[in-house]
């Protein structure tokens, strides 16, 4: 098939949060980049001051507040917006999207049609969508990918080495994504299991909240190792129920991302857990957050899904009680230690 994608055109970015900003800089090393920024202040920072969120902006990056301009000028677009805003952003850009576009998103969250804030809401698998499913369902775009991995934005912004995964059903999307992103400091792997890669990136966020909370009350590396290993087991258990291949949870976008976010105060989800352990309420924590911590919504989604479908997910049950039911964290740790240990690696089939 003839390659219709012109890499001489700008590459589009939707969203200028921390990851969108560093992604723009990565791509700008080899391509012109057109980023969509809703706020006028962000336009002035990026286009005139060449700085944003304390990060120096590459000369090849230009910002616009016209989202349809991005679709008209760019064949390849990276949406990097929070999951709660993702559908609305797609609806904004929809008039200018065609089946010739490629969209590679960087959002680690679910879209849910039901109100997950309700205590006893029933969540079935068909009620939740990953961002790639949203793109396919809401737009004419079918060549869809995602980018996921241990990509702490502040480390990348400092020029530290990192790696990621581009996942798609289409080899062309993976190869184009690799070509755009790979450089001497940013390694890019590929995967055809886009659903598994998305799920791995979503699930690990609530484990990171638990890891941050354990650190916040002064617990050490042994408990953190327990949370990480039992966390990956629970992620695989839920993934298997949803028809996801276990292998995607064992790679860079699964256990790799899990290790990074469970060990770093640069992780928003880790920070949420740490602050909760310091005695703040969830409302107080959210007031201090300048960007979304996707794990907070994921806890609700997975808790209600596991209740509805009777999935064994004890960690999410404990974390939900601590975060949303004012259950003492110390008691949560006691519950963790009382879990039926079973076989160590029974989750590998």
N, C-alpha and C positions, 0 to 999 in steps of 0.2 A: 504494500500500500504506500502511495506517495505521501511523504511527510508534508503536511500542509501548514505546519507550525513554523513561523518565521522568528527565529531567535534574534533577528536584528531588531525586532520590535521591543518596546519596553516590557518588562515583566511586572505584572500587577500585584499589589498587596492590599488587602482589605483589612484595616485595623492597624493602629500604631501603639498598641500596648508594648510591654517589654519584649515579648518574643517577636511580634511583628516588626519592631524597630531593628532588632539585631538580624532578623531574617533579611530585611531590606539591605542592610549593610553587607551581609554575606553575598547576596546576589549582585550587588552593585560593583563588586570587584571585577565582574566580567560582563555585566549588562546594565543598561539603563533601567531604572526602576521608577514606577509611578505608584505612589501609595495613596490610599483613600483615608483622609483624616476628617472626621466630622467637625471638630472644633476649629474655629478661626485661629485661636492661639497656637494650636499645633502646626497649622500651615505656616505661620510666621516663623516659628522656631525652626522648622525643617527647611524651609525655602530660603530664609534670610540669615538666621543665626547659625544654621547647620548644626543644630544640637537638639536633642529631644530625650526627656527622661534621664538627663545627665550623661547621655551617650553622644559622642561626636558623629555626625551624619556624613556619609560619603557624598562626594560631589555629584555622583551619578543618580542620586535619589531626589525625586521631585514629588511634592505633595499636592493633592487637589481635594476639594470638598464636593466635587461632582462625581458621584459613584459610577454613573453611566459613562463618563469619560474614560474610566479605567477599562470598562468592558469594550468600548469602541476602539481604544488604542492598543489593547493587550490581548493576545491570543491565550496566554497562560497567566492564571491568576491564583494567588495564594490567599484564601480567606483565613484570617487569624483573629477571630472575634469570639467573645464568650458564648457559650452554648445558649444562654437565655436570650441573646440578641441575634443568633445566627439566622433563624428563619426570617426575621424582619429585614435583615440585611440582604438576604437572597431576594426577597420581594421587592426591595428597592432597586436592585441591579437587574432584575428579571427582564425589563423591557429591552435591554441591550445584549442579553445573553443569547447565544445560538448553539446549535449542536457542534459547532466547530471549536468551541472553547474547551480548554482543559482547566479544571479546578483542583488544586491540591491543598486541602485544608490543614490547619494546625491546631484544631480545637479538641481538647480532651474532656468531653462531656456528652451527656445525653440530651435529646429533646424529648419532652414528655407531654402528651396531650392532657393528662389528668393532673389534678392539684395534689402534688406530693406533700404539701403541708398538712393535709388532713391526716388524722391519726390512723384511721383504719381503712384508708383507700385501697382498693384492689388494683394492683398493677400486674398486667399480663405482658408477655413478651412483645405482643403486637402494639402495645401502648408506648413503647420506647423506640427511638430512632437514633442511630449514630449520625454524624454530620454528613457522611457520604450518602447515606440513605436519604437524608433531607434534600441534598443537592439533586439526586436522581429523581426524587418524587416531586420536587417543587420547580425544577427548571428543565430546559431541553438538553442540558449538558449530561452526557453519559460517560465521557472519559474523565473519571474522577480518581483522585488519589488522596493520601493523607501523609503527613510528616509527623513522626513520633519518635521519642527517644529521650535519653538523659540530657536535656538541653536547657540547663539553668542559664537564663538570659544574662545575668550579671557576669558569669564566668566567660561566656562567649564574647560579651562586649569588651572584656579586658584582653581579648586576643588569645585566650587559653584554648587548647585543643579540645575538640568534642566530636561526637558522631551521632548520626541519626538514621532513621529508616524511612524510605519512601515506599509506600505500599499502594498497590492498585491491581485490578484484574487485568490491566492492559500493560504489556511489556513496553509499549511506546511511552506511556506516562512515566513509568519507572525510569527509563533511560533518559528522557527529557529532564525529569526531576534531578537525576544524578548529575547530568551535564550542567544544569543551572547552578546547583548548590555546591558541588564538590570543589574544595581547594586544599591547600597545604595544611590548614588547621581544622578543616571540617570534612570528616569522612562520611560517606553516604552508602548505606547498604540498601538492598531491595527486597521486597516481599510481595508475593501475589495474594497473600491472605490479608486483605485490607480489613475485613471484619475483625479478625483476631488481633491485628495490630491496634485497631481503634479501641477494642475492648480492654486490651492490656493497659493502654495509656489512661483509660477512664478509671478502671478498677483500682489501680495503684494509689490513686489520690486519697482514698479513705484510709488506707494503711499508713500513708505518710502522716495523716492527722494523728493517728494512734502513736506513731513513733515520736512525733513532736511532743505529744502529751507525756509520754513516759520519760523523755529527757527533761521536760519541764518540772517534774517532781523529783528529779535527781537520780532516776534509775539509770543503769549503765548499759554497756554494750551487749551483755548477755540477753537482757529482755528485748533489746532492739533486734538482735539476731533471731530471737523467737518470733517476734512480730513479722519480720521479713519472710522467714521460711514458712510460717503458718499462713502468712498473708498470701504468698504465691500459691500455696495449696488451695486456699479459699478462692482465689481468683480463677484458678483452673477448674475448680468444682462448679462455679457459676458459669464459666465459659463453656464447659462441656454440656451443661444443661441447655445453653443457648446455641449449641451446635458449632462451637468454635474449636479449632484444632489446638491442642495443648502446646504445640511447638512454639506458637507465637508468644506465649507467656514466658518462655525460657530464654528468649533472646534479648537483644539490646532494648527493644521497646517494652519488654515485660520486666524481667528481673533486673536488667540494666537500669531502666528508669526508676524502678522501685528502690534499688539500692541508693541511687543518687538523691531521690526526694526524701527518703527516710533518714538520711544522714546530714542534710544540709539546711541550715537556717535561711539559706537563700530561697528555699522552696516555700511558696505561699501556703501550701497545705500543712507542711511541717510547722510553720509559724503559727497557724491557727491552733493546732494542738498544743504547742508550747505556751501560748498565751492563755488558753483555757486552763492549763495546769497551774498557771500563775494566779488563778482566781478570777479572771475576767469572765463575764457572761458572753454567750455567743453573740448577743446584740452589740456588746462593747467591742468584741473582736472585729466584727464586720464593719463597724464604724471606722476602724483604723486601717482597713484594707483599701488600697488604691486600685487594686485589680481583683477580679473574681477568683476565689479559691474554689475550683470546680468540685473538689471533694465534698463540700458541704451539701450540694445537691445530690451528688452520687450516693452519699450515705442514705438519704431518704429513698431514692429510687431503688437501690439494691435491697434495703430493709423491707420495703413494701412488696417488691417482687419476690423475695425469698419467703415472706409470710404467705403470699398468695399461692405460690407454686410449691411450697414446702421444700425449699432448697436448704441444705445444711450450710449456713453461713454464720457461725457463731461470732466471729470477729465483728462483723457489721452490726450484729444485734447489740453487742457490748458498746461499741462506739456510738451507736444511735442513742442508747440510754444515757451515756455520759454527755453527749453534745446537746441533745434535745429534751432530755427528761431530768436534767439536773442530778443525775446519778453520780455519787462521789467517785472520782477517778481512782482512788485507792481501792474502792470496792470493785471497780471494773477490772483492776489488775488481779484481784482475788478471783474473780470469775474466770479470767484468762487462765489462771493457774489450776483451776478446777476442771477445765475442759478434758473430755475423754481423749487421752493421748493417742491411742490407736497405733497403727503402723506409721513409721516415719515418712515414707514416700509412697503411700498407697494411692496418691492422686495421679501417678504415672501409670498409664494403661499399657 
